[in-house]
Amino acid sequence: MITIEKLIDHSGKLGSLPAIVYRIFEAMDDPKSTAIQIGRIINDDPAITARLLKLVNSPFYGFTSKVDTVYRAIALIGHRELRSVVLAASAIKVFDGIPSDLVSMPVFWKRSLYTAVIARVLAAFRREKEIERYFIAGLLHDIGSLLLYIELPEPMTEAIKLHQSENMPLWQAEKEVMGFDHAQVGGELLKKWSLPPVLCQAVRYHLYPENAADSYQDDAMLVHLAWQIVRHHVDRDPHLGEEAEIPASIWEANGLSEDLLDKILEKAEQQYEGSKDILLS
């Protein structure tokens, strides 16, 4: 039986981000680098440059004056937000052209982007200092599914059939068929991409955050809540019962009140509309 490690090792170009991304990150991690030096590297990639400028000029950020250079964009949003934009645009591009036999890519990325913006909104309500990392964790929370659809289409077809016939969650069906689920695969893929452990762990444990290490549990729990909000209130999972609701314990574990739900959905809708045509085009 194939293991997650073998799956990742045989994933080819999916096992790494484009080289330009690592060049940008290396420059950003160098304390001697300036915005001009980082900007020059970004300008080498027209697609990333275009997405960055479109996003910075969108309602997603809400700047009042037009931002017309990469250097100005970096100065305005800072290194952490820049890392998120570059990573988001590049990760989506890695999975371009996946056959739609098993998964609708527009639906997949819609759910992923909604999870991302909701995670970002939740982090803001929780007064987190680095809300961009929650956006990335939300965007990539189901990325392991795409790798499974590409590399293991037959077992995934079997898992989908089991999921539908037995009305069991897909991740449980994946474990029944393959011995692991897409969250575990996603966490290992992000590790192969050399992303920070906090992102790898948030993705790996977003289905069962109580199993994450103590230092990563808050991140996993917040992404778990964002995922639950999407499946209950944005794109309702048909396998949920009519009366099924998000357990109060999940809200409490995040230090948030369910009374905030309407505000969360309103802000998330604004951010989704402000970014969907840029990141998903």
C-alpha positions in Angstrom: 0.0 0.0 0.0 1.3 3.5 -0.8 2.3 5.8 2.0 1.9 9.5 2.3 5.7 9.9 2.0 5.8 7.9 -1.3 2.9 9.8 -2.6 4.6 13.1 -2.0 7.9 11.9 -3.3 6.3 10.8 -6.6 4.3 14.0 -7.0 6.7 15.5 -9.5 6.3 19.2 -10.1 3.4 19.3 -7.6 6.0 18.6 -4.9 7.5 22.1 -5.1 6.4 25.7 -5.7 7.7 27.6 -8.7 11.4 28.6 -8.3 10.5 32.3 -8.4 8.6 31.8 -5.1 11.6 30.5 -3.3 13.7 33.4 -4.7 11.2 35.9 -3.3 11.0 34.2 0.1 14.8 34.0 0.3 15.1 37.7 -0.4 12.3 38.4 2.2 14.1 36.3 4.8 17.3 38.2 4.2 17.4 41.2 6.7 19.7 43.1 4.3 17.1 42.9 1.4 15.2 46.1 0.6 11.7 46.5 -0.9 13.4 47.5 -4.2 15.4 44.2 -4.3 12.4 42.1 -3.5 10.3 44.1 -6.0 12.8 43.4 -8.8 12.5 39.7 -8.2 8.7 39.9 -8.3 8.8 41.9 -11.4 10.5 39.0 -13.1 7.1 37.2 -13.0 4.4 39.1 -14.8 1.6 36.9 -13.4 2.5 37.4 -9.8 3.1 41.1 -10.4 -0.3 41.6 -12.0 -2.1 39.6 -9.2 -0.3 41.6 -6.5 -1.1 45.0 -8.0 -4.8 44.0 -8.7 -5.2 42.6 -5.2 -3.6 45.6 -3.5 -5.9 47.9 -5.5 -9.0 45.9 -4.7 -11.6 46.2 -1.9 -9.8 43.3 -0.2 -7.3 45.9 1.2 -9.3 49.1 0.7 -6.5 51.5 0.1 -7.9 54.9 -1.0 -5.2 55.9 -3.5 -4.0 53.8 -6.5 -1.0 51.6 -6.0 0.9 51.4 -9.3 4.2 49.8 -8.5 5.3 46.6 -6.8 7.6 48.6 -4.5 4.7 50.7 -3.3 2.6 47.6 -2.7 5.4 46.0 -0.6 5.7 49.2 1.5 1.9 49.3 2.1 1.1 45.7 2.9 4.4 44.6 4.5 6.4 41.4 4.1 4.0 39.0 5.9 1.0 40.0 3.7 3.2 39.9 0.6 4.3 36.4 1.4 0.6 35.4 1.6 -0.2 37.0 -1.8 2.7 35.4 -3.5 2.0 32.0 -2.0 -1.7 32.1 -2.7 -1.2 33.1 -6.4 1.5 30.5 -6.9 -0.2 27.6 -5.1 -3.3 28.0 -7.2 -1.2 28.1 -10.4 0.5 24.8 -9.4 -2.7 23.0 -9.8 -3.9 24.6 -13.1 -5.3 22.2 -15.6 -6.5 19.3 -13.3 -9.0 17.1 -15.1 -12.6 17.7 -13.9 -13.6 14.1 -13.8 -13.6 13.8 -10.0 -13.5 17.4 -8.9 -14.9 20.8 -10.1 -12.0 23.1 -9.8 -14.1 26.3 -9.7 -16.1 24.8 -6.8 -13.0 23.6 -5.1 -11.3 27.0 -5.2 -14.5 28.8 -4.3 -14.8 26.8 -1.0 -11.1 27.2 -0.4 -11.1 30.9 -0.9 -14.2 31.3 1.3 -12.5 29.3 4.0 -9.5 31.6 3.7 -11.3 34.8 4.0 -13.4 33.5 6.9 -10.3 32.3 8.7 -8.8 35.8 8.1 -12.0 37.5 9.5 -12.0 35.1 12.5 -8.4 35.9 13.2 -9.2 39.6 13.1 -12.1 39.1 15.6 -9.7 37.1 17.8 -7.2 40.0 17.6 -4.4 37.9 16.2 -1.3 39.8 15.1 -0.6 37.8 12.0 -3.9 37.2 10.3 -2.4 36.5 6.9 -1.2 33.1 8.0 -4.8 32.0 8.7 -5.8 33.2 5.2 -3.1 30.9 3.7 -4.0 28.0 6.0 -7.7 28.4 5.0 -6.9 28.6 1.3 -4.7 25.5 1.4 -6.7 23.4 3.9 -8.0 20.9 1.3 -4.9 21.0 -1.0 -4.2 17.4 -0.2 -7.4 16.4 -2.0 -6.1 17.7 -5.3 -2.9 15.7 -5.0 -5.0 12.6 -4.3 -7.3 13.2 -7.3 -4.2 13.5 -9.5 -2.0 10.7 -8.2 -4.6 8.2 -6.9 -7.7 8.7 -9.0 -9.0 5.1 -8.6 -8.8 4.9 -4.8 -10.3 8.4 -4.6 -13.2 7.3 -6.8 -13.7 4.3 -4.5 -13.6 6.7 -1.5 -16.2 9.0 -3.1 -18.5 6.1 -3.8 -18.2 4.9 -0.1 -18.7 8.5 1.1 -22.0 8.7 -0.9 -23.3 5.2 -0.3 -22.6 5.0 3.4 -23.3 8.8 4.0 -19.9 9.0 5.9 -17.6 12.0 5.8 -15.2 11.9 2.8 -12.1 12.0 5.0 -13.3 8.9 6.8 -13.9 7.2 3.5 -10.4 8.1 2.4 -9.0 6.5 5.5 -11.1 3.4 5.0 -9.7 3.0 1.4 -6.2 4.4 1.6 -5.3 4.5 5.3 -4.9 8.3 5.4 -6.9 11.3 4.5 -6.5 14.5 2.5 -5.7 16.7 5.5 -2.7 14.5 6.4 -1.6 14.6 2.7 -2.0 18.4 2.6 0.1 18.9 5.7 2.9 16.8 4.3 2.7 18.6 0.9 3.1 22.0 2.6 6.1 20.6 4.5 7.6 19.5 1.2 7.0 23.1 -0.1 9.2 24.2 2.9 6.3 26.2 4.4 6.4 27.1 8.1 5.4 24.3 10.6 2.4 26.4 11.8 0.9 26.3 8.4 1.6 22.6 7.9 0.1 21.7 11.2 -3.0 23.9 10.7 -3.7 22.1 7.4 -2.9 18.6 8.7 -5.1 18.9 11.7 -8.0 21.1 10.5 -10.4 18.2 10.6 -9.4 17.1 14.1 -7.6 20.1 15.8 -7.6 18.5 19.2 -4.9 16.1 17.9 -2.5 18.9 17.0 0.5 19.7 19.2 -0.4 22.3 21.9 1.6 25.1 20.2 -0.3 24.7 16.9 -3.8 23.8 18.3 -5.1 27.4 18.2 -4.3 27.7 14.5 -5.8 24.3 13.7 -8.9 25.1 15.7 -9.5 28.4 13.9 -9.2 26.9 10.5 -11.5 24.1 11.7 -14.1 26.7 12.6 -13.7 28.5 9.2 -14.2 25.2 7.5 -17.3 24.4 9.5 -18.8 27.8 8.8 -18.3 27.2 5.0 -19.9 23.8 5.1 -22.8 24.9 7.3 -23.5 28.4 6.0 -21.8 29.2 2.6 -21.9 25.9 0.6 -23.9 23.6 2.8 -22.7 20.0 2.9 -25.7 17.9 1.7 -24.5 15.1 4.1 -25.2 17.4 7.1 -28.5 16.8 8.7 -31.3 19.4 8.4 -30.9 20.5 11.9 -27.1 20.2 12.1 -25.3 23.2 13.6 -21.7 24.0 14.5 -21.2 22.8 18.0 -21.0 25.6 20.6 -17.8 24.0 21.9 -16.0 24.9 18.7 -16.9 28.6 19.0 -15.8 28.5 22.7 -12.5 26.8 21.8 -11.8 29.8 19.6 -12.8 32.3 22.2 -15.6 33.6 20.0 -19.3 33.9 20.2 -21.8 32.4 17.7 -23.5 35.8 17.8 -20.8 37.1 15.6 -21.8 34.8 12.7 -23.7 37.4 10.7 -20.9 39.9 10.9 -18.3 37.2 10.0 -20.3 36.2 6.9 -20.8 39.8 5.9 -17.1 40.7 6.1 -16.1 37.4 4.5 -18.4 38.1 1.5 -16.8 41.5 1.0 -13.3 40.0 1.1 -14.3 37.1 -1.2 -15.9 39.4 -3.8 -12.8 41.7 -3.6 -10.3 38.9 -4.3 -12.1 36.1 -6.2 -11.6 37.5 -9.7 -7.9 38.3 -9.0 -6.8 35.1 -7.3 -9.0 32.6 -9.1 -8.8 34.1 -12.7 
